[in-house]
Amino acid sequence: MKCIKCGHTVESEALHKLVAEFRGERLEVQVAVRQCSHCKRVVLDGKSRRAYHRAVSDAYRREHELLTARDIDRLRRNLGMTWKQFAEYVCVGIATLKRWMGGEIQTPSLDSLIRLKADLSFAQRAADDLLVRLANSSAYASTVEAVTPITTHRRRPTIPEVWTAVDTDLALCA
């Protein structure tokens, strides 16, 4: 293959460090590409262009603590699901999942959804965080205090119990 810039021979594929600018950030990736032996121009064919795009996307994902394509595939395999089953399970379309695997970057909210549905340790940490937030919530705490006298055991009050507590308080005042 000849270089389109200088006409010299293009070397066979080898790993090269390339710098990409993506969403305003400079990312360094390592990709197998061809390079001109004379002018050092990098040649990206279809295969290496896809590999470069995916490498840049995954570098961005790592930088922003998002699941990489390999991470998503690992989670799917751990659940023993096909791509279609996994897409349905995490509530996204199969086309969306394929785009993510090809290099499109998922939003942080969809990344959290995937983790909640497919990563037990992440889901447990999220549940623990929710319990702490509920315990610290003044609305939740005041509901529990209002209902505590009429309940006989410790559990989260139901809506009918909250209304009963309010009705009882109003009847006592009348």
N, C-alpha and C positions, 0 to 999 in steps of 0.2 A: 504494500500500500504506500502511496506517495503522499507527502504532506501538501495540502492545498495552498499553504502560504509560501513555502520555499522550494517544493518539488523533491526534497530529499526523502529517503526511506523512513517510514514510521516503524518504530520498534514494536515488538510484541508486548502484550499486556503485562504490566507490572504494577505493584502497589505504589501509589504516589499520594503524598499529602496535598490536599487541595483546600483552599480557603473559600468559603461561601458566605455571602451576605444574605441573611434570611430574616424577614420581619425586623429589619433594622439592627440585627446582631451579626457579628462576625463569628463564624463557626469553622473549625478546622476538622476535616474528615479525611479518612484514608480509604481510597477506592482503587480497584484494579482498572487502569486505563492505558491506552497507547499514548506514546509521546514521540515527537519527531526527534531524531538523533542530532539534527543540526540546529534548528531554531528553538527546540524545547517546547514547542506548542503541544498542548494536550488535546488529544482527539477523543471525543465522546461519541461512540456509536449508540445504537438503540439500547443494547444491553447495559453498557456502562453508564448511559444517561439515567436509566431506571435505578441502577445501583447507587449512583451519585445522589439522586433525588431522595431515595430512601435513607441513605446515610446522613444527609443533611437534616431530614425530618427527625430521625432518631436522635441526632445530636441535640437538636432543639428540644425535643421531648425530655431528654435526660437533664438538660439545663433547667427546665421548668418543672421537673419532677412529675412528668406524665408517663404513662405506660408506653413503652416502645412497641413496635410491631412484634418483636420477639416475645415481649412480656405478655401481650394479648394472646399470642398463639400458645404460650406456655399455660396460661390460665384456662384456655379452651381445652387443651389436651388434658390438664389435670381433672377436668370435669368429664372427660370422655365423650365430648360432644362433637358433632360435625359443625362446620361453619354455619350452616343454616340453623341448626338447633341452638347454637351459641348466640347467634344474632337475635333469635326470638326470645331467648332466655334473658338477655340483657336489654331487651326492648328497643332494638335498633333494626333497621333494614339490612338485609344481606349486602346490598350495594354499598351502604355506608361502611360496613365492616370491611369490605373489599377495598374501598378507597383508603381507609386507615392503614390497611396492610400494604397498600401501594405507596404510601408516603403522605397522604393528607393527615393533618393533625386534628385530633379530637379536642373538643372544648374541655376545660377543666371540670365542668359539671358532668359531662358524659364520662369522663375519665373516672370520676368518683362513683358514678353509677356502676360502671364495669367492676370496679374494685369492691363495691358493696355486695354485688351479686356473685362475684367469683373468687374473692380473697377473704378467707375466714378471719385471719388476724386483723385485716383492715376493718371488716364489719364489726368485730368485737371491740376494737378501739373506738369506732364510731358510736356504738351502743353505749359504751362507758362514758364517752363525752356527752351524749344526749342525756344520760341519767344525771350527770353533774350539772348540766345546764338546767334541767327541770328542777332539780333540788334547789338551785340558786335563784330560780325564777320567782319573783314576788307574787305573781298571779297564782302560780301553782301552790306556793307555800301558804297563801291566805286561804285557798280553797281547802287545803288539807286541814288547816286550823279550824275553819268554820264547820267542817264535817266531823272532826275528831270526837266531839262529845256524843254523837249519835251512832257512831260505829263501834263495834265491839272488838275488832281485830285490825291489825295494821295492813292496809292495802290502799291502793289508789281509789279515791271515791268515784262513783259513777255520777252522771248528770242528774238522774232522779234523786240521788242522795243529796246533792248540792241544793237542789230546789227544795227538798224537804227541810234541810237545815235553814234555808232562808225563810220558808213559810213558818217554821217553828219560832224563829227569832221574831218575826213580825207578829205572830199570835201572842207571844209573851209581852210584847210592847203594848198591845191593844187593851 
